[in-house]
Amino acid sequence: RVRYWWGVKLLSGEEAHATELKVEQWDPYRLQHTAGGVQRLPTAKAALLAVRKWADETADGTAVGYTSLMIVPGYKFALCDALFTNTHQPRSTLLMLVAALVGGHHRLMQIYQHALHGGYRFLSYGDGNLLECDPRSSLPQRR
């Protein structure tokens, strides 16, 4: 996920001379808006090639960076089709990520109710879940 947004920033010229790549908390939402919508964002392949080129041009050929990315409903996933995770506690930021992946708060609550009624265990020793990305939560697939 982060590498995609690094690539988008490189292609937009924002990180052209950076020695370290970064994705700030709300960058993906801003970049999507600035581009004019998800249809106008670069493909995942183009973004990753930009990161690879940038890494090849650095002294040691590695991509170094950081993120403070906040994934909430409305986020468009570029490189993720599914998430394997445990069952999270109410009101956690991890639930925002899961809600973004599965298609929003309503769908998250359906999944959460299933977990509660099914006796799922929560937290670190909780039951694992394989959650598929709702197609509406993904960037359009383009070549």
C-alpha positions as CSV (number, residue, x, y, z in Angstrom):
1,R,0.0,0.0,0.0
2,V,2.7,2.5,1.0
3,R,4.9,1.7,-2.0
4,Y,2.0,2.5,-4.3
5,W,1.5,6.0,-2.7
6,W,5.3,6.6,-2.8
7,G,5.1,6.0,-6.5
8,V,2.1,8.3,-7.0
9,K,4.0,11.0,-5.2
10,L,7.1,10.4,-7.4
11,L,5.1,10.5,-10.6
12,S,3.4,13.7,-9.5
13,G,6.8,15.3,-8.9
14,E,6.3,15.7,-5.2
15,E,9.2,13.5,-4.1
16,A,11.4,13.9,-7.2
17,H,14.5,14.9,-5.2
18,A,13.8,13.1,-1.9
19,T,16.4,11.1,-0.2
20,E,13.7,9.3,1.8
21,L,10.1,8.7,0.7
22,K,7.2,9.4,3.0
23,V,3.4,9.1,3.0
24,E,1.7,11.4,5.5
25,Q,-1.5,10.5,7.2
26,W,-4.0,11.9,4.7
27,D,-1.8,11.9,1.5
28,P,-3.7,9.2,-0.4
29,Y,-7.0,11.1,0.0
30,R,-5.4,14.4,-1.0
31,L,-3.6,12.8,-4.0
32,Q,-6.8,11.1,-5.2
33,H,-8.6,14.5,-5.0
34,T,-5.8,16.3,-6.7
35,A,-5.7,13.8,-9.5
36,G,-9.4,14.3,-10.2
37,G,-10.6,11.0,-8.9
38,V,-9.5,7.4,-8.7
39,Q,-9.8,6.9,-12.5
40,R,-6.9,9.4,-13.0
41,L,-4.5,7.9,-10.5
42,P,-1.5,5.9,-12.0
43,T,-1.8,2.2,-12.2
44,A,-0.2,0.1,-9.5
45,K,2.4,-1.1,-12.1
46,A,3.3,2.5,-13.0
47,A,3.6,3.6,-9.4
48,L,5.8,0.6,-8.4
49,L,8.0,1.1,-11.5
50,A,8.5,4.7,-10.3
51,V,9.6,3.5,-6.9
52,R,11.9,0.9,-8.5
53,K,13.5,3.6,-10.7
54,W,13.9,5.9,-7.7
55,A,15.5,3.1,-5.7
56,D,17.9,2.2,-8.5
57,E,19.0,5.9,-8.7
58,T,19.8,6.0,-5.0
59,A,23.3,5.2,-3.7
60,D,22.5,1.7,-2.5
61,G,19.4,0.8,-4.6
62,T,16.9,0.5,-1.8
63,A,13.7,2.3,-1.1
64,V,13.7,3.9,2.3
65,G,10.8,5.8,3.8
66,Y,8.1,6.0,6.3
67,T,4.4,6.5,6.7
68,S,1.8,7.8,9.1
69,L,-1.0,6.6,6.8
70,M,-4.5,6.4,8.2
71,I,-6.7,4.0,6.4
72,V,-10.4,4.8,6.9
73,P,-13.6,4.1,4.8
74,G,-13.2,5.8,1.5
75,Y,-9.6,4.6,1.1
76,K,-9.0,2.9,-2.3
77,F,-6.7,-0.1,-2.0
78,A,-4.3,-0.5,-4.9
79,L,-2.3,-3.7,-4.0
80,C,-4.5,-5.6,-1.6
81,D,-7.2,-8.2,-2.4
82,A,-7.6,-9.6,1.1
83,L,-6.5,-9.2,4.7
84,F,-5.8,-12.0,7.2
85,T,-6.2,-10.5,10.7
86,N,-7.5,-11.3,14.1
87,T,-10.8,-10.0,15.5
88,H,-10.3,-6.5,16.8
89,Q,-11.7,-4.7,19.8
90,P,-14.4,-2.1,19.4
91,R,-13.3,1.5,18.8
92,S,-9.8,0.6,17.6
93,T,-8.1,2.2,14.6
94,L,-7.7,-1.3,13.2
95,L,-11.4,-1.5,12.8
96,M,-11.3,1.6,10.6
97,L,-8.9,-0.2,8.3
98,V,-11.1,-3.3,8.2
99,A,-14.2,-1.1,7.5
100,A,-12.3,0.5,4.6
101,L,-11.4,-2.9,3.2
102,V,-14.8,-4.6,3.5
103,G,-16.9,-1.7,2.1
104,G,-17.8,0.5,5.0
105,H,-19.2,0.7,8.5
106,H,-22.4,-1.2,7.8
107,R,-20.6,-4.2,6.3
108,L,-18.1,-4.1,9.2
109,M,-21.0,-4.2,11.7
110,Q,-22.4,-7.3,10.0
111,I,-19.1,-9.1,10.3
112,Y,-18.6,-7.9,13.9
113,Q,-22.1,-9.2,14.9
114,H,-21.3,-12.5,13.3
115,A,-18.1,-12.7,15.4
116,L,-20.0,-11.8,18.6
117,H,-22.8,-14.3,18.0
118,G,-20.3,-17.0,16.8
119,G,-18.3,-16.8,20.0
120,Y,-15.1,-15.5,18.3
121,R,-12.2,-14.6,20.6
122,F,-10.8,-11.1,20.4
123,L,-7.4,-9.5,20.7
124,S,-4.0,-11.1,20.2
125,Y,-5.1,-14.6,20.9
126,G,-8.3,-14.2,19.0
127,D,-9.7,-16.0,16.0
128,G,-8.2,-15.2,12.6
129,N,-10.3,-13.9,9.8
130,L,-9.6,-13.8,6.1
131,L,-11.5,-10.7,4.8
132,E,-11.7,-10.0,1.1
133,C,-11.6,-6.5,-0.3
134,D,-14.9,-5.1,-1.5
135,P,-14.5,-4.3,-5.2
136,R,-15.8,-0.8,-4.5
137,S,-12.9,-0.3,-2.1
138,S,-10.3,-1.0,-4.7
139,L,-8.7,1.2,-7.4
140,P,-10.0,0.4,-10.8
141,Q,-7.9,-2.3,-12.6
142,R,-6.2,-0.8,-15.6
143,R,-3.3,-1.9,-17.7
